[in-house]
Amino acid sequence: MCGIVGYIGKTNALHVIIPSLQRLEYRGYDSAGIAVIKDGEIRLAKKKGKISELISFVSRIDFPTFSRVGIGHTRWATHGPPSDNNAHPHLECSGKIAVVHNGIIENFSELRKKLEKNHKFTSETDTEVIAHLIEDALKEVGSFEKAFEFAVKQLEGTFAVVSIFSGEPDRILCARYKAPLVIGLWDENGNLVSSDIPSLLIFTKKIIPLSDGEIAIVKENSVEIKKDGFRVERQPIEVPWDAQQAEKSGFKHFMLKEIYEQPHVVVDTTAEFLSRWDELNLGEFQKIIITGCGTSYHAGLLGKLWIEHIAKIPVEVDYASELRYKDYIQKNSLFIAISQSGETADTLEAVRRAKEEGLKVVSLVNVLGSTLSRESDFVLHTNAGPEIGVAATKTFLSQITVLYLLAVFLSGQSRKSKMLYDIQKVPEKIEEVLALSDFIYEISEDVSKLKNALYLGRWISYPVVMEGALKLKEISYIHAEPYPAGEMKHGPIALVSPSTLSVFVAPRDRVFKKTISNLHEVSARHGKVILITTKNTDVKDVWKKIEIPDVEEFLSPFLTVPVLQLLAYHTATILGHDVDQPRNLAKSVTVE
Ligand code: AGP
């Protein structure tokens, strides 16, 4: 996916932009480029392929070794194939304005048709129209800022746009509409711009996020934000992450590192929640509505189960992409939105729909300063640290930690201390699960040869198998269908055969026996069964058995989910897939 970086200040722009771009590599891209201003001219270098190729290209050509302002980009092709020409930055006809862009300009063909009469296009991208629009407007209005604002007003779609103009080298202009963009404040060294916070962390943790419809004028010593011509005041926030957290730290993949971080994540998220416990004023409500997408939605399903069982409050969980179309949303409800990125378009639209109905919105967000965190009435920070792997792992555990604690909080006093004691025992048990990694690898060698899998679980293990099946699909590309184990006999049992894998999640809990009966229905039909269960359960007729430590029944997802994450991870790596950048997927989905 595309990434944007910009820098203006005292340091050499090249030495800021290239390392920042390298920290965006995990997002996946097919070309990269950089433009700087030197002696009143824009100097441009762009290359199809990896950033290493751009670096080697820059060293071979006459590219300025020092400049104080520049922008860079990693492109993931949408309009036009990966090529040197289609790589960003794009220039207008005179070569004085450079533009980088993330997102999609939906009206680009109409704009291009008009512009082609007087402008020479050198790429097939939607982005290039922006450069020519600024060029035209600049002739009319004379000021880069006004011309930029005028050009941006003509764009439809989603975009984060960053531009420099050789005639006004003291500024970088930025605009955001439904695609993330943040400004990094690097004290006396200047200021940065990025589409993604982790790329800034080697320079600064102080950021100012932009909101939709805003324009920022970023200079060496100042940042000015405007909306519709009016100045917007916004205080910077300190990101609670450090650069080390966004590195692989010796792990082969970010995903594996993030799976191994989970014991700590549960500790950190619990500490964060308990530190805010006293401020938590959720007001009066009769019902809770939870929304989210993908993994965050699965966390919501577990939240429902805990809140209903522990706090006895009715909960509805809806996919954000569906909730938006509901005619009826019960007014006296508390609305909880869950999102790792805080930038998921569907979730944001669902929140806006809830706000139209006057509901109070509480969000569970991992990225502080994200749009969701700014649009919510109250934020419960999931505190998992930066998650770089596209497949969500540790952030799922952090979300379910918050939801479990929320259920305990909402339950009143009686069971609080026992339940808080129980969750504090969880991290060491997750460590025991992670120690099974080699054993799970051996099983994955066989799983990688299969084409289809059923994931089956009841009650608390049903959201778990939904998450497990999603992980397998996302990174190994093996078809996996989650089903409530009790529903299997109503249809999916027809799929059972020696070549279809059935992954049963059945920890020792109130539904254990019933799930095992379903398992026997599969093994009796020569189905290939992997059983994930608690140690010392006596179940026969399984192909492979993975045993987790004994745990209080409400907390089993903290142990069964990491098993399924490892199963997906090893299967995908055995198949040779790039688990951190699975095909077709983006870390934050800013399209609806
Ligand atoms: C998880 O592995 C996925 N990549 C995806 O389902 C993700 O959970 C979903 O897009 C929601 O993202 P969010 O939590 O950032 O809102």
Residues whose N, C-alpha, C, O or C-beta is under 5 A from the ligand:
A	BS01	AGP	C293 G294 T295 S296 I338 S339 Q340 S341 G342 T344 V390 A391 A392 A586 K587 V589
